Amino acid sequence: MMSHSPEKLWSKCLEVIKDNINEASFNTWFMPIVPLQYDNNVLVLQVPSQYFVEFIEEKYIDLLRKTLYRVLGEGTLLEYRVLIDKTSGQGTRIPSEGNHPRPAAAPAGAAPRYVDPYQKQRLPEIDPQLNLKYNFNNLVEGKSNKLARTAGMSIANDPGKTIFNPLFVYGESGVGKTHLANAIGVLTKQLHPDKRVLYVSANTFLIQYTDAVRRNAANDFLNFYQTIDVLILEDIQEMMGKTGTQNTFFHLFNHLHQNGKQLIITSDRSPLVLAGMEQRLLTRFKWGLSAEIEKPDSELRKAILKNKIYRDGLEISDEVVDFIATHVTDNVRDLEGTLASLLAHSTLANMPIDMHLAERVVGRIVNIKPRATTVEQIRDLVCEHFSLSVDAISTRSRKREVVQARQIAMYLSKHHTKNSLSSIGDLIGQRDHATVLHACKIVTDLMEIDKSFRMSVKEIEQKLKA
């Protein structure tokens, strides 16, 4: 007699399923399932989330139904239990749509079945074409993107129902428009799994439309896009001068907007300077919110770098982070590319990611203009560090703090300027070159044995580099 233990029954089902799908899919979608109950010809399976139910119903329901019929018998019903609260164990039961067989075709001569045009038809799932690695969790907020990011999160929570419709995001290449657009789509799908979200570039839209016209299928093309709940169109400037495509997009825009659907549009320029775009479209772009994403400021650049370093599990000093943020200033893409290049060089050459490597790598990405350091700058910085006047180290004073400050100024001038020893001595207290050489030796020796002294010199050097 067959055991009715749900664990044993499900174990037999898994044996069948495992033979019919690849290992990765099996481990991802079937191993996390827990059999709870088998009673009255109904098998109850606990799944981690609602998304699991939707994915299995879409991709594997035929295989699952055939397996249940084979192991448990024809007519076995399936229910899912989605765990809502792990602490209390509270969950909700969802019957499988596979429990209901598809209606048989109407016999010849039967009266036609009329479909209510006002009844919403269930549409098949589509691939939203989103890049899941671009999400709000790793989209660091700063002054340059705060408005667009805040509006994006508001849209994802209630698509089509906010005043930000359409959301028109513009800015130079690499500032984060694509990241934001994808993040809105990803969060929308997480919060509203039933929404039909589609991310598409204007160039792809143009190619699809041209192909549809060639095949006499322009109406099918338009009908498909009219079913989208959240349309994310990237790089609208690609449509400039394309009158036919603009006309189609105009009608699509009107349909979606009037039906409470959300539109998100990105561009590399403001709507005010989109030459070659129909005025009626430009007017509609201004119905919602136009938000510019500017180049990231210094604080945001550092935050972006630290966020990526943390997520990638790297160890990079603040000094290197500050150096990259100071010199790679144009956009986020360059910042991330610099980090990737640093990691590659470090791994292949088996070198630590330090200032030496950072200077080499960054120097190949951006043009670093070395700043000419003068003896006067060093002298003033040393005096400021030790709270001395410039006149103090220019005197013949033998006070310890004055002598040390003078010697440090000479040592740093020798290492950070191209001035001769005589020139350095002349600018710092009118000393000769032998005095400068003696000062450099004293500082070198003290740095080897006196940690506090060494730290003072290094600190002044850091200020000099900054």
MARPA-614870 format. One record per residue (C-alpha): residue in three letters; x, y, z; residue number from 0. Coordinates in Angstrom, 3 decimals, always signed. Layout:
! residues N
(site Ala (X Y Z) NUM)
...
This chain:
! residues 466
(site Met (+0.000 +0.000 +0.000) 0)
(site Met (+1.379 +3.412 -0.954) 1)
(site Ser (+2.535 +5.624 +1.970) 2)
(site His (+0.642 +8.893 +2.328) 3)
(site Ser (+3.552 +10.638 +4.081) 4)
(site Pro (+3.920 +13.965 +2.200) 5)
(site Glu (+7.703 +13.863 +2.636) 6)
(site Lys (+8.046 +10.413 +1.005) 7)
(site Leu (+5.595 +11.252 -1.771) 8)
(site Trp (+7.346 +14.520 -2.576) 9)
(site Ser (+10.736 +12.761 -2.494) 10)
(site Lys (+9.495 +10.422 -5.234) 11)
(site Cys (+8.243 +13.400 -7.224) 12)
(site Leu (+11.640 +15.078 -6.923) 13)
(site Glu (+13.336 +12.005 -8.381) 14)
(site Val (+11.200 +12.339 -11.505) 15)
(site Ile (+11.582 +16.127 -11.743) 16)
(site Lys (+15.372 +15.966 -11.322) 17)
(site Asp (+15.656 +13.750 -14.395) 18)
(site Asn (+13.806 +16.286 -16.526) 19)
(site Ile (+15.465 +19.645 -15.747) 20)
(site Asn (+19.025 +20.866 -15.280) 21)
(site Glu (+20.669 +20.764 -11.864) 22)
(site Ala (+20.802 +24.537 -11.358) 23)
(site Ser (+17.055 +24.950 -11.978) 24)
(site Phe (+16.281 +21.954 -9.777) 25)
(site Asn (+18.325 +23.346 -6.873) 26)
(site Thr (+16.877 +26.839 -7.289) 27)
(site Trp (+13.177 +26.096 -7.703) 28)
(site Phe (+12.471 +22.666 -6.208) 29)
(site Met (+14.927 +22.025 -3.382) 30)
(site Pro (+13.568 +24.926 -1.246) 31)
(site Ile (+10.015 +23.478 -1.420) 32)
(site Val (+8.742 +21.777 +1.748) 33)
(site Pro (+5.893 +19.207 +1.535) 34)
(site Leu (+3.341 +19.939 +4.273) 35)
(site Gln (+0.292 +17.772 +3.741) 36)
(site Tyr (-1.350 +15.198 +1.499) 37)
(site Asp (-5.031 +14.719 +2.231) 38)
(site Asn (-8.196 +14.179 +0.174) 39)
(site Asn (-6.137 +13.948 -3.011) 40)
(site Val (-4.598 +17.423 -2.385) 41)
(site Leu (-0.825 +17.905 -1.983) 42)
(site Val (+0.169 +21.093 -0.115) 43)
(site Leu (+3.682 +22.454 -0.766) 44)
(site Gln (+5.251 +25.323 +1.169) 45)
(site Val (+7.238 +27.770 -1.007) 46)
(site Pro (+9.425 +30.733 +0.047) 47)
(site Ser (+7.482 +33.473 -1.762) 48)
(site Gln (+4.683 +34.433 -4.109) 49)
(site Tyr (+7.296 +34.809 -6.845) 50)
(site Phe (+8.094 +31.094 -6.505) 51)
(site Val (+4.437 +30.260 -7.175) 52)
(site Glu (+4.300 +32.465 -10.272) 53)
(site Phe (+7.562 +31.157 -11.701) 54)
(site Ile (+6.732 +27.477 -11.163) 55)
(site Glu (+3.230 +27.959 -12.563) 56)
(site Glu (+4.665 +29.597 -15.663) 57)
(site Lys (+7.722 +27.419 -16.317) 58)
(site Tyr (+7.163 +24.029 -14.715) 59)
(site Ile (+3.442 +23.440 -14.136) 60)
(site Asp (+3.100 +20.892 -16.958) 61)
(site Leu (+6.063 +18.864 -15.671) 62)
(site Leu (+4.814 +19.160 -12.083) 63)
(site Arg (+1.251 +18.102 -12.941) 64)
(site Lys (+2.421 +15.067 -14.961) 65)
(site Thr (+4.757 +14.079 -12.127) 66)
(site Leu (+1.968 +14.294 -9.521) 67)
(site Tyr (-0.351 +12.195 -11.711) 68)
(site Arg (+2.410 +9.618 -12.184) 69)
(site Val (+3.379 +9.355 -8.497) 70)
(site Leu (+0.099 +10.152 -6.707) 71)
(site Gly (-2.497 +9.305 -9.316) 72)
(site Glu (-4.651 +10.976 -11.951) 73)
(site Gly (-6.605 +13.989 -10.724) 74)
(site Thr (-4.248 +14.911 -7.855) 75)
(site Leu (-4.674 +18.561 -6.899) 76)
(site Leu (-1.878 +20.930 -5.910) 77)
(site Glu (-1.874 +23.821 -3.458) 78)
(site Tyr (+0.934 +26.153 -2.484) 79)
(site Arg (+1.417 +27.649 +0.950) 80)
(site Val (+3.348 +30.943 +0.943) 81)
(site Leu (+4.968 +31.717 +4.289) 82)
(site Ile (+4.111 +35.298 +5.278) 83)
(site Asp (+5.543 +35.526 +8.805) 84)
(site Lys (+8.388 +33.181 +9.761) 85)
(site Thr (+8.015 +33.962 +13.474) 86)
(site Ser (+4.354 +33.067 +13.763) 87)
(site Gly (+4.379 +30.572 +10.895) 88)
(site Gln (+1.445 +32.401 +9.312) 89)
(site Gly (+0.928 +31.689 +5.621) 90)
(site Thr (-1.598 +31.809 +2.810) 91)
(site Arg (-2.854 +28.946 +0.611) 92)
(site Ile (-2.904 +29.326 -3.162) 93)
(site Pro (-4.429 +26.638 -5.418) 94)
(site Ser (-2.469 +25.815 -8.559) 95)
(site Glu (-3.969 +27.007 -11.831) 96)
(site Gly (-2.869 +23.643 -13.211) 97)
(site Asn (-5.718 +22.063 -11.205) 98)
(site His (-8.174 +23.341 -13.778) 99)
(site Pro (-7.866 +21.661 -17.197) 100)
(site Arg (-8.139 +23.862 -20.253) 101)
(site Pro (-11.664 +23.922 -21.717) 102)
(site Ala (-12.149 +21.626 -24.696) 103)
(site Ala (-12.586 +23.168 -28.115) 104)
(site Ala (-16.193 +23.915 -29.025) 105)
(site Pro (-17.736 +21.259 -31.289) 106)
(site Ala (-18.365 +22.104 -34.913) 107)
(site Gly (-21.624 +23.951 -35.403) 108)
(site Ala (-21.830 +25.075 -31.768) 109)
(site Ala (-22.922 +28.616 -31.043) 110)
(site Pro (-19.972 +31.047 -30.884) 111)
(site Arg (-18.716 +32.023 -27.422) 112)
(site Tyr (-18.873 +35.786 -26.933) 113)
(site Val (-16.114 +37.473 -24.915) 114)
(site Asp (-17.039 +40.448 -22.759) 115)
(site Pro (-14.862 +43.302 -24.120) 116)
(site Tyr (-14.954 +45.013 -20.694) 117)
(site Gln (-13.633 +41.966 -18.848) 118)
(site Lys (-9.887 +42.184 -18.268) 119)
(site Gln (-8.134 +39.275 -19.941) 120)
(site Arg (-5.171 +37.626 -18.241) 121)
(site Leu (-2.108 +38.330 -20.371) 122)
(site Pro (+0.937 +36.066 -20.629) 123)
(site Glu (+4.076 +37.019 -18.720) 124)
(site Ile (+6.792 +38.918 -20.575) 125)
(site Asp (+10.503 +39.295 -19.912) 126)
(site Pro (+10.861 +42.860 -18.569) 127)
(site Gln (+14.410 +43.051 -20.028) 128)
(site Leu (+15.699 +44.503 -16.740) 129)
(site Asn (+19.258 +44.284 -15.461) 130)
(site Leu (+18.780 +43.055 -11.881) 131)
(site Lys (+22.207 +44.246 -10.755) 132)
(site Tyr (+20.956 +47.831 -11.165) 133)
(site Asn (+18.717 +48.373 -8.132) 134)
(site Phe (+18.042 +50.942 -5.425) 135)
(site Asn (+20.162 +49.035 -2.895) 136)
(site Asn (+23.345 +49.955 -4.765) 137)
(site Leu (+22.166 +53.285 -6.220) 138)
(site Val (+23.935 +55.672 -3.841) 139)
(site Glu (+22.079 +58.931 -3.220) 140)
(site Gly (+23.741 +62.350 -3.469) 141)
(site Lys (+22.851 +65.927 -4.330) 142)
(site Ser (+23.283 +65.239 -8.047) 143)
(site Asn (+20.653 +62.472 -8.228) 144)
(site Lys (+18.441 +62.955 -5.156) 145)
(site Leu (+15.388 +64.368 -6.982) 146)
(site Ala (+15.371 +61.680 -9.695) 147)
(site Arg (+16.052 +58.860 -7.205) 148)
(site Thr (+13.287 +59.983 -4.809) 149)
(site Ala (+10.784 +60.309 -7.660) 150)
(site Gly (+11.811 +56.865 -8.958) 151)
(site Met (+11.149 +55.174 -5.615) 152)
(site Ser (+7.774 +56.900 -5.371) 153)
(site Ile (+6.853 +55.628 -8.847) 154)
(site Ala (+7.888 +52.046 -8.045) 155)
(site Asn (+5.647 +52.065 -4.973) 156)
(site Asp (+2.598 +53.293 -6.910) 157)
(site Pro (+3.233 +53.194 -10.690) 158)
(site Gly (+1.002 +55.409 -12.787) 159)
(site Lys (-0.621 +57.003 -9.749) 160)
(site Thr (+1.921 +59.698 -8.843) 161)
(site Ile (+2.369 +63.174 -10.296) 162)
(site Phe (+5.649 +61.969 -11.835) 163)
(site Asn (+4.086 +60.643 -15.032) 164)
(site Pro (+5.978 +60.711 -17.243) 165)
(site Leu (+9.313 +60.803 -15.440) 166)
(site Phe (+11.832 +62.306 -17.856) 167)
(site Val (+15.401 +61.728 -16.624) 168)
(site Tyr (+18.257 +63.415 -18.452) 169)
(site Gly (+21.984 +63.881 -18.005) 170)
(site Glu (+25.353 +63.212 -19.582) 171)
(site Ser (+26.523 +59.709 -20.407) 172)
(site Gly (+27.576 +57.610 -17.426) 173)
(site Val (+25.905 +59.605 -14.624) 174)
(site Gly (+23.477 +56.814 -13.665) 175)
(site Lys (+20.354 +57.171 -15.820) 176)
(site Thr (+20.365 +53.512 -16.867) 177)
(site His (+20.913 +52.402 -13.267) 178)
(site Leu (+17.966 +54.479 -12.050) 179)
(site Ala (+15.650 +53.368 -14.875) 180)
(site Asn (+16.385 +49.688 -14.186) 181)
(site Ala (+16.084 +50.199 -10.425) 182)
(site Ile (+12.563 +51.586 -10.866) 183)
(site Gly (+11.598 +48.565 -12.959) 184)
(site Val (+13.185 +46.054 -10.555) 185)
(site Leu (+11.464 +47.525 -7.482) 186)
(site Thr (+8.143 +47.756 -9.340) 187)
(site Lys (+8.273 +44.037 -10.168) 188)
(site Gln (+9.154 +43.214 -6.565) 189)
(site Leu (+6.271 +45.240 -5.145) 190)
(site His (+3.777 +44.574 -7.961) 191)
(site Pro (+4.601 +41.198 -9.566) 192)
(site Asp (+1.419 +41.344 -11.674) 193)
(site Lys (+2.505 +44.553 -13.449) 194)
(site Arg (+3.764 +44.225 -17.007) 195)
(site Val (+7.061 +46.121 -16.925) 196)
(site Leu (+9.201 +46.578 -20.026) 197)
(site Tyr (+12.609 +48.219 -20.385) 198)
(site Val (+13.518 +49.006 -23.989) 199)
(site Ser (+15.990 +51.306 -25.713) 200)
(site Ala (+14.662 +53.809 -28.240) 201)
(site Asn (+16.908 +52.198 -30.841) 202)
(site Thr (+15.330 +48.761 -30.232) 203)
(site Phe (+11.860 +50.328 -30.335) 204)
(site Leu (+12.767 +51.942 -33.677) 205)
(site Ile (+14.039 +48.642 -35.131) 206)
(site Gln (+10.938 +46.758 -33.922) 207)
(site Tyr (+8.624 +49.374 -35.426) 208)
(site Thr (+10.459 +49.414 -38.773) 209)
(site Asp (+10.308 +45.623 -38.937) 210)
(site Ala (+6.590 +45.628 -38.036) 211)
(site Val (+5.830 +48.104 -40.838) 212)
(site Arg (+7.803 +45.987 -43.316) 213)
(site Arg (+5.790 +42.902 -42.291) 214)
(site Asn (+2.455 +44.736 -42.359) 215)
(site Ala (+2.155 +44.183 -38.600) 216)
(site Ala (+2.200 +47.766 -37.247) 217)
(site Asn (-1.130 +47.220 -35.442) 218)
(site Asp (+0.207 +44.112 -33.686) 219)
(site Phe (+3.263 +46.099 -32.619) 220)
(site Leu (+1.122 +48.886 -31.166) 221)
(site Asn (-1.316 +46.458 -29.526) 222)
(site Phe (+1.531 +44.747 -27.680) 223)
(site Tyr (+2.965 +47.976 -26.310) 224)
(site Gln (-0.494 +49.130 -25.230) 225)
(site Thr (-0.609 +46.210 -22.748) 226)
(site Ile (+2.443 +47.478 -20.828) 227)
(site Asp (+1.846 +48.876 -17.326) 228)
(site Val (+5.277 +50.460 -16.844) 229)
(site Leu (+7.187 +51.393 -19.993) 230)
(site Ile (+10.840 +52.406 -19.553) 231)
(site Leu (+12.237 +53.930 -22.747) 232)
(site Glu (+15.995 +54.555 -22.745) 233)
(site Asp (+17.749 +57.229 -24.866) 234)
(site Ile (+14.738 +58.946 -26.453) 235)
(site Gln (+17.178 +61.165 -28.403) 236)
(site Glu (+17.655 +58.177 -30.752) 237)
(site Met (+14.202 +59.008 -32.153) 238)
(site Met (+15.180 +62.511 -33.254) 239)
(site Gly (+14.272 +62.994 -36.918) 240)
(site Lys (+12.380 +59.652 -37.082) 241)
(site Thr (+8.914 +61.030 -37.878) 242)
(site Gly (+7.101 +57.702 -38.335) 243)
(site Thr (+8.403 +56.242 -35.085) 244)
(site Gln (+7.660 +59.475 -33.223) 245)
(site Asn (+4.091 +59.427 -34.516) 246)
(site Thr (+3.579 +55.858 -33.303) 247)
(site Phe (+5.142 +56.630 -29.933) 248)
(site Phe (+2.888 +59.703 -29.630) 249)
(site His (-0.251 +57.543 -29.922) 250)
(site Leu (+1.234 +54.935 -27.589) 251)
(site Phe (+2.121 +57.613 -25.041) 252)
(site Asn (-1.431 +58.976 -25.117) 253)
(site His (-2.966 +55.518 -24.675) 254)
(site Leu (-0.737 +54.535 -21.757) 255)
(site His (-1.018 +57.872 -19.979) 256)
(site Gln (-4.800 +58.047 -20.327) 257)
(site Asn (-5.102 +54.524 -18.919) 258)
(site Gly (-3.033 +55.282 -15.843) 259)
(site Lys (+0.091 +53.481 -17.046) 260)
(site Gln (+3.553 +54.724 -16.094) 261)
(site Leu (+6.123 +56.093 -18.542) 262)
(site Ile (+9.787 +56.584 -17.708) 263)
(site Ile (+11.981 +58.190 -20.363) 264)
(site Thr (+15.711 +58.867 -20.336) 265)
(site Ser (+17.775 +61.144 -22.539) 266)
(site Asp (+21.268 +62.566 -22.768) 267)
(site Arg (+19.818 +66.065 -23.013) 268)
(site Ser (+16.990 +68.201 -21.664) 269)
(site Pro (+13.619 +68.201 -23.477) 270)
(site Leu (+14.325 +71.863 -24.252) 271)
(site Val (+17.177 +70.955 -26.605) 272)
(site Leu (+15.800 +67.777 -28.225) 273)
(site Ala (+16.051 +69.048 -31.784) 274)
(site Gly (+14.210 +66.997 -34.407) 275)
(site Met (+11.513 +65.899 -31.963) 276)
(site Glu (+7.855 +66.739 -32.612) 277)
(site Gln (+6.559 +69.583 -30.454) 278)
(site Arg (+3.491 +67.623 -29.356) 279)
(site Leu (+5.775 +64.946 -27.892) 280)
(site Leu (+7.980 +67.524 -26.157) 281)
(site Thr (+4.863 +69.038 -24.608) 282)
(site Arg (+3.850 +65.650 -23.191) 283)
(site Phe (+7.318 +65.042 -21.763) 284)
(site Lys (+6.695 +68.101 -19.564) 285)
(site Trp (+3.410 +66.766 -18.152) 286)
(site Gly (+5.189 +64.996 -15.309) 287)
(site Leu (+8.665 +65.592 -13.883) 288)
(site Ser (+11.858 +66.386 -15.749) 289)
(site Ala (+14.791 +65.546 -13.479) 290)
(site Glu (+18.448 +66.072 -14.324) 291)
(site Ile (+21.148 +63.767 -12.987) 292)
(site Glu (+24.315 +65.818 -12.792) 293)
(site Lys (+27.924 +64.743 -12.525) 294)
(site Pro (+28.541 +63.294 -9.042) 295)
(site Asp (+30.188 +65.676 -6.594) 296)
(site Ser (+33.237 +64.696 -4.535) 297)
(site Glu (+31.248 +63.317 -1.582) 298)
(site Leu (+29.021 +61.197 -3.830) 299)
(site Arg (+32.030 +59.883 -5.758) 300)
(site Lys (+33.624 +58.725 -2.513) 301)
(site Ala (+30.343 +57.175 -1.327) 302)
(site Ile (+29.915 +55.317 -4.642) 303)
(site Leu (+33.462 +53.959 -4.465) 304)
(site Lys (+33.108 +52.849 -0.830) 305)
(site Asn (+29.764 +51.216 -1.557) 306)
(site Lys (+31.208 +49.218 -4.453) 307)
(site Ile (+34.339 +48.322 -2.475) 308)
(site Tyr (+32.170 +47.001 +0.353) 309)
(site Arg (+29.899 +45.021 -1.982) 310)
(site Asp (+32.841 +43.496 -3.849) 311)
(site Gly (+34.585 +42.556 -0.591) 312)
(site Leu (+37.699 +44.595 -1.370) 313)
(site Glu (+40.123 +46.298 +1.010) 314)
(site Ile (+41.193 +49.695 -0.271) 315)
(site Ser (+42.520 +52.528 +1.896) 316)
(site Asp (+40.767 +55.874 +2.254) 317)
(site Glu (+43.850 +57.477 +0.738) 318)
(site Val (+43.376 +55.557 -2.517) 319)
(site Val (+39.606 +56.221 -2.493) 320)
(site Asp (+40.228 +59.966 -2.065) 321)
(site Phe (+42.799 +59.904 -4.858) 322)
(site Ile (+40.403 +58.207 -7.303) 323)
(site Ala (+37.500 +60.488 -6.326) 324)
(site Thr (+39.708 +63.547 -6.799) 325)
(site His (+40.895 +62.656 -10.300) 326)
(site Val (+38.055 +60.572 -11.834) 327)
(site Thr (+35.334 +63.192 -11.840) 328)
(site Asp (+33.269 +62.873 -15.001) 329)
(site Asn (+30.825 +60.066 -14.262) 330)
(site Val (+29.921 +56.968 -12.255) 331)
(site Arg (+30.843 +54.591 -15.074) 332)
(site Asp (+34.462 +55.803 -15.037) 333)
(site Leu (+34.632 +55.373 -11.254) 334)
(site Glu (+33.461 +51.767 -11.455) 335)
(site Gly (+35.748 +51.118 -14.417) 336)
(site Thr (+38.725 +52.458 -12.456) 337)
(site Leu (+37.994 +50.101 -9.570) 338)
(site Ala (+37.662 +47.147 -11.953) 339)
(site Ser (+40.972 +48.070 -13.592) 340)
(site Leu (+42.691 +48.401 -10.206) 341)
(site Leu (+41.433 +44.971 -9.172) 342)
(site Ala (+42.574 +43.420 -12.454) 343)
(site His (+46.077 +44.903 -12.183) 344)
(site Ser (+46.320 +43.887 -8.533) 345)
(site Thr (+45.264 +40.299 -9.257) 346)
(site Leu (+47.354 +39.725 -12.382) 347)
(site Ala (+50.515 +41.372 -11.050) 348)
(site Asn (+50.016 +40.112 -7.492) 349)
(site Met (+50.322 +43.676 -6.172) 350)
(site Pro (+48.515 +45.414 -3.305) 351)
(site Ile (+46.004 +48.131 -4.218) 352)
(site Asp (+48.009 +51.086 -2.914) 353)
(site Met (+48.759 +54.641 -3.992) 354)
(site His (+51.548 +53.524 -6.337) 355)
(site Leu (+49.187 +51.243 -8.267) 356)
(site Ala (+46.330 +53.778 -8.114) 357)
(site Glu (+48.511 +56.499 -9.650) 358)
(site Arg (+49.544 +54.144 -12.478) 359)
(site Val (+46.004 +52.967 -13.281) 360)
(site Val (+44.247 +56.313 -12.903) 361)
(site Gly (+46.952 +57.970 -14.994) 362)
(site Arg (+45.940 +55.747 -17.925) 363)
(site Ile (+42.259 +56.635 -17.569) 364)
(site Val (+42.401 +60.381 -16.989) 365)
(site Asn (+45.010 +63.044 -17.630) 366)
(site Ile (+46.532 +63.779 -14.227) 367)
(site Lys (+48.312 +67.094 -14.271) 368)
(site Pro (+51.036 +67.105 -11.638) 369)
(site Arg (+50.925 +70.201 -9.491) 370)
(site Ala (+54.194 +72.062 -9.093) 371)
(site Thr (+55.048 +72.241 -5.403) 372)
(site Thr (+57.145 +75.190 -4.231) 373)
(site Val (+59.495 +75.566 -1.299) 374)
(site Glu (+57.341 +78.428 -0.046) 375)
(site Gln (+54.244 +76.190 +0.031) 376)
(site Ile (+56.102 +73.535 +2.010) 377)
(site Arg (+57.525 +76.114 +4.421) 378)
(site Asp (+54.080 +77.632 +5.026) 379)
(site Leu (+52.460 +74.190 +5.510) 380)
(site Val (+55.102 +73.121 +8.049) 381)
(site Cys (+54.677 +76.371 +9.974) 382)
(site Glu (+50.914 +75.912 +9.997) 383)
(site His (+51.264 +72.323 +11.262) 384)
(site Phe (+53.506 +73.359 +14.190) 385)
(site Ser (+51.649 +76.643 +14.836) 386)
(site Leu (+54.697 +78.736 +14.084) 387)
(site Ser (+55.055 +81.949 +12.135) 388)
(site Val (+57.013 +81.924 +8.873) 389)
(site Asp (+59.375 +84.461 +10.380) 390)
(site Ala (+60.164 +82.057 +13.268) 391)
(site Ile (+61.919 +79.407 +11.148) 392)
(site Ser (+63.687 +82.094 +9.153) 393)
(site Thr (+65.505 +83.314 +12.270) 394)
(site Arg (+68.645 +81.902 +13.899) 395)
(site Ser (+66.578 +80.567 +16.833) 396)
(site Arg (+67.881 +77.313 +18.387) 397)
(site Lys (+64.627 +76.418 +20.095) 398)
(site Arg (+63.933 +72.711 +19.562) 399)
(site Glu (+60.486 +73.129 +17.951) 400)
(site Val (+61.768 +75.826 +15.585) 401)
(site Val (+64.857 +73.838 +14.571) 402)
(site Gln (+62.796 +70.681 +13.900) 403)
(site Ala (+60.234 +72.595 +11.838) 404)
(site Arg (+63.044 +74.189 +9.779) 405)
(site Gln (+64.713 +70.809 +9.216) 406)
(site Ile (+61.410 +69.154 +8.178) 407)
(site Ala (+60.728 +71.986 +5.735) 408)
(site Met (+64.170 +71.473 +4.178) 409)
(site Tyr (+63.738 +67.671 +4.027) 410)
(site Leu (+60.325 +67.902 +2.314) 411)
(site Ser (+61.559 +70.581 -0.079) 412)
(site Lys (+64.422 +68.318 -1.171) 413)
(site His (+62.020 +65.431 -1.883) 414)
(site His (+59.075 +67.334 -3.374) 415)
(site Thr (+60.619 +70.168 -5.404) 416)
(site Lys (+63.230 +70.474 -8.109) 417)
(site Asn (+65.024 +73.282 -6.308) 418)
(site Ser (+68.734 +72.959 -5.641) 419)
(site Leu (+69.996 +72.588 -2.070) 420)
(site Ser (+71.371 +76.130 -2.172) 421)
(site Ser (+68.019 +77.475 -3.344) 422)
(site Ile (+66.163 +75.591 -0.582) 423)
(site Gly (+68.573 +76.910 +2.074) 424)
(site Asp (+68.237 +80.436 +0.760) 425)
(site Leu (+64.407 +80.322 +0.942) 426)
(site Ile (+64.327 +78.754 +4.416) 427)
(site Gly (+66.301 +80.995 +6.756) 428)
(site Gln (+69.100 +81.888 +4.305) 429)
(site Arg (+71.150 +78.753 +5.068) 430)
(site Asp (+73.781 +77.145 +2.863) 431)
(site His (+73.523 +73.812 +1.054) 432)
(site Ala (+75.534 +71.962 +3.754) 433)
(site Thr (+72.949 +72.950 +6.353) 434)
(site Val (+70.187 +71.571 +4.143) 435)
(site Leu (+72.050 +68.266 +3.716) 436)
(site His (+72.566 +68.014 +7.475) 437)
(site Ala (+68.848 +68.755 +8.083) 438)
(site Cys (+67.798 +65.987 +5.667) 439)
(site Lys (+70.065 +63.467 +7.437) 440)
(site Ile (+68.721 +64.437 +10.873) 441)
(site Val (+65.089 +64.068 +9.700) 442)
(site Thr (+65.797 +60.699 +8.025) 443)
(site Asp (+67.445 +59.337 +11.183) 444)
(site Leu (+64.677 +60.603 +13.475) 445)
(site Met (+61.966 +59.084 +11.259) 446)
(site Glu (+63.561 +55.654 +11.703) 447)
(site Ile (+63.557 +55.725 +15.526) 448)
(site Asp (+60.831 +58.199 +16.574) 449)
(site Lys (+57.301 +57.069 +15.664) 450)
(site Ser (+55.654 +60.319 +16.737) 451)
(site Phe (+58.103 +62.371 +14.660) 452)
(site Arg (+57.631 +60.064 +11.668) 453)
(site Met (+53.826 +60.428 +11.906) 454)
(site Ser (+54.143 +64.241 +11.953) 455)
(site Val (+56.237 +64.217 +8.766) 456)
(site Lys (+53.836 +61.791 +7.036) 457)
(site Glu (+50.863 +63.916 +8.035) 458)
(site Ile (+52.422 +67.037 +6.528) 459)
(site Glu (+53.233 +65.046 +3.383) 460)
(site Gln (+49.601 +63.945 +3.070) 461)
(site Lys (+48.449 +67.548 +3.333) 462)
(site Leu (+50.995 +68.453 +0.687) 463)
(site Lys (+49.619 +65.792 -1.715) 464)
(site Ala (+46.040 +66.856 -1.091) 465)
